[in-house]
Amino acid sequence: MHGYPRAVPALRIALAQVNPTVGDLVGNAELIRQAVRTAVDGGAQLVVLPEMVLTGYPVEDLALRPSFQQASREAMTALAADLAADGAGEVTCLIGYLDHLADAADGPDDVGVPRGRPVNAAAVVRDGRVIARYVKHHLPNYGVFDEQRYFVPGGEPLLIDVAGRRVCVAVCEDLWQAGGPVQWAREGAADVLAVLNASPYERDKDDVRLALCQRRAQEAGATLVYCNLVGGQDELVFDGDSLVVAPDGTLLARAPQFASDVLLVDIGADHDADVGTPHTRLEPLAEVYGALVLGLRDYVSKNGFRSVILGLSGGIDSAVVAAISVDALGADRVHGVALPSAYSSEHSIADAHDLAARTGIHLRTVPIAPMVDAFMGSLELSGLAEENLQARVRGTTLMALSNAEGHLVLATGNKSELSVGYSTIYGDAVGGFAPIKDVPKTLVWELARWRNGAAAGEGSTPPIPESSIAKPPSAELRPGQMDTDSLPDYVELDRMLEQYVAGDHSADDLVASGFDRDLVERILRLTDLAEYKRRQYPPGTKISLRAFGRDRRLPITNRWRESSGRPDS
Amino acid sequence: MHGYPRAVPALRIALAQVNPTVGDLVGNAELIRQAVRTAVDGGAQLVVLPEMVLTGYPVEDLALRPSFQQASREAMTALAADLAADGAGEVTCLIGYLDHLADAADGPDDVGVPRGRPVNAAAVVRDGRVIARYVKHHLPNYGVFDEQRYFVPGGEPLLIDVAGRRVCVAVCEDLWQAGGPVQWAREGAADVLAVLNASPYERDKDDVRLALCQRRAQEAGATLVYCNLVGGQDELVFDGDSLVVAPDGTLLARAPQFASDVLLVDIGADHDADVGTPHTRLEPLAEVYGALVLGLRDYVSKNGFRSVILGLSGGIDSAVVAAISVDALGADRVHGVALPSAYSSEHSIADAHDLAARTGIHLRTVPIAPMVDAFMGSLELSGLAEENLQARVRGTTLMALSNAEGHLVLATGNKSELSVGYSTIYGDAVGGFAPIKDVPKTLVWELARWRNGAAAGEGSTPPIPESSIAKPPSAELRPGQMDTDSLPDYVELDRMLEQYVAGDHSADDLVASGFDRDLVERILRLTDLAEYKRRQYPPGTKISLRAFGRDRRLPITNRWRESSGRPDS
């Protein structure tokens, strides 16, 4: 039932999900060569690599730079020759890269699209050269994607023959939208639909992706080979999780999540089968945690840092960020700083020490009173100004240590705080990276419990002090301050924010779903007014359907209020 | 030669360039009513208003929110009724707004585009109701524009009859691209092509715009009526400068720049003529300065601030920002703070006092030594860490005063510094707005001289101390420090940055145009590595072809270097 005759021997395909770095053409080419060597050693005849793997993804406005377009094209030519020199000349490789079309004055290009513009392309490499090129047809321009800003769409199918099989090529969004390559695969009687992807991680997206691949395989009447990128790139994490689906929708093979891998699969023999180690999807909390670890690790390593530094308040947010940091980098590369003030409780300081003892990270203590007192002696401050001052003295201290010692500063704020502006700009918001900025507070607690449980399950020390998980959250910026003094219970807050931020629900919708109107109006107003703080907040790993950042683009100057801005009608 | 018979009496058209606020449907409707009243009092039969004037522009992701789409549509219905109640029912008004098309399940919409999506629309209002609707055809998705993210394009011409004339409607980008409304106007034998615009200010753009209008008027064979928005919206300033061009390309009338106005013009009488006050374009430096003043004024007022605060170093940048602030808000709403350190020179402090005396702004002095000493007593810092500490103590001081007194903090950095990262994140980079972030250092000096000259010309005190203009620039973060210690001469630097940042030229291009290769490599590398700082920098008024911000979207994690990242080939 798989659409090709049994007489033809099995075709061995490798899905090489690798972790490139944006702009590193030389390093990425080397990664690709290593993966192809592994695939060839495993007997692969066709190697599928991810979308724009040679340049990294997304390259954003680099795509518009002629020097980079040219360099990418030249790097692909060189890579093709190098692969042949490596002994992989007989293997067919599908490799994503940035290309460009020559000037419009030269007439239409060979792929039938206007010249003079960058394209998101897949090179077919064999015998030491690029024997064909496919140009992505459907360009996503929503959510985090701006591809209609960058690329000219392709309009031509590409079907190639590999060891007696007909292979149709597609790139990422081509699979998500109807028409184009899926239809071309069916019309061209393709045996294999090979899809090169750079599909960022979001919670629950894997289920959607698998279901999509199953449907499209059936529509195409072909075995669908879905190879996805791995790795962190600023706010995005690519989760790998490459898939192979039979024409009848059966899942044949699956690569791991959040790790590089070369997955081998035979198709068209007596039965299609994964010939490597089968992987199953991680459970939901392990998956989120894995995304956060990889996102941080890659931000640190790809930007050339060796270590991170963060303030440890004894609270849950900084404890979870410390645990993620240790899992990403190892304890010796993580530096905690306790920054107690007059309002810091004894247990907070004890919890910070407990965390350091459990994880093995470096810990030092810098009391902020001398600096706060110096400011208070020069300026007359009280109330919010005094609270913010403490946070800013902490931020300045962390930045000073970063400047002196070279660590990347981590901001430890969560998504709930960032939504309602419950943070101090240039204070606790300082940092080069904010690992949990897209994690709502309730999920921070869940991750803490999950991580501790995982440690207990494997007989190691749970990293996060139980008291950091159990105690009621407080910013400790004035005596006896509790988050619940000014915010609702986090379970209620997070449900409300999910509907407003990710769902674009109106105030009326929220009231209709059971929330108190006054509370809705207050929380939505706080969220709208905090836009200016979010604009200056560090980047952090996206895990939700809609993260703050390029996913959600709102004006700062904005008088629209869901509750009060509507006309009387 | 104007395409309509002389027998028909003249048509009086009003171009109402008003200054709305994003999201303020009620306030914007009131602005529109006032402008239409003025137009009617002036005898207008057709009133053309800007693109999306009812919602403000750009509304960004608000366009995707169903509650806002619905509210905009309802506000337009209410506005139409209110205009009739105001006695303007017989006048035809073209008013830009956000609309949406009903669900796809309901079948194709009346304008022939898929349902269920937002549209950038122009309502034709007469007799108390919306009698027709035009949907923008060409959607810009480059530079600062993301309209393919938001809007479904329209595909249908709209030609209406107004007092015996045939009027074809277009919206902004429809004019910049071939095909669509310009062609429809010719095919439909339109007498008038009415274009609703929200076209942001850029240096030298007015010339391009006028030439475009002249060409399109000739192509359409119609009088072109170009009405543009006025006002600041986050990083954008809309400059007004509405135009009327005859079918033969003659400029008939021009509204002022950077000010609201209702421009009246009669067409089709014995001769087309502006019946109001004619305006000529401002000279180049006055124009840039005007954009900066309006950008700051509107950010302050539309975000509900009453005053601004900024650090005064005695240098040229803070002096120019202070002068802009005074022109935008009046001296009494501007608060300067001298923040001297051990490394501040006597003349710096004297220059800050001189500036305050010249402009009449508030000035106070807060020496930073006590706070710096407190940090130095707790942390072992030297070199760059100590330099940055001083800047951060200043930033924290300004933020504390902002929190205590309610002023908006202004960052005073210029584009040259922001390019090469010659600023301290969370230090001099703190602020809610950065008025000169898109102004290269050499242009800062030109603006200072121009502003002083303009003052001298009108017999008032030049605001900027001559010594702030004349002295060599220094950050004064260590003894004897000069900008030229680590940067080339600003004339050379700015030329280089213009080619790299705005022109996307490669290192090879720069060397070919005469720059030293080592210098090119160092400056380009500094610019690339400063991306993380720019990401957290406050918004500021765009005046160039390519401002940092949404205009130039680059990854932080990026190993591409123009000079060294290319493969050997």
Interface residues (C-beta under 8 A of the other chain):
Chain A: T21 V22 G23 D24 L25 V26 G27 A29 P58 V59 E60 D61 L62 L64 R65 P66 S67 F68 A71 E74 A75 T77 A78 N141 Y142 D146 Q148 R149 G232 Q233 D234 D298 Y299 K302 N303 V366 P367 P370 M371 D373 A374 F375 G377 S378 L379 E380 L381 S382 L384 A385 N388 L389 R392 V393 G395 T396 T397 M399 A400 L401 N403 A404 I425 Y426 V430 G432 D504 S506 A507 D508 D509 Y532 R535 Q536 Y537 P538 P539 R552 R553 L554 P555 I556 T557 N558 R559 W560 R561 E562 G565 R566 P567 D568 S569
Chain B: T21 V22 G23 D24 L25 V26 G27 A29 P58 V59 E60 D61 L62 L64 R65 P66 S67 F68 A71 E74 A75 T77 A78 N141 Y142 D146 Q148 R149 G232 Q233 D234 D298 Y299 K302 N303 V366 P367 P370 M371 D373 A374 F375 G377 S378 L379 E380 L381 S382 L384 A385 N388 L389 R392 V393 G395 T396 T397 M399 A400 L401 N403 A404 I425 Y426 V430 G432 D504 S506 A507 D508 D509 Y532 R535 Q536 Y537 P538 P539 R552 R553 L554 P555 I556 T557 N558 R559 W560 R561 E562 G565 R566 P567 D568 S569
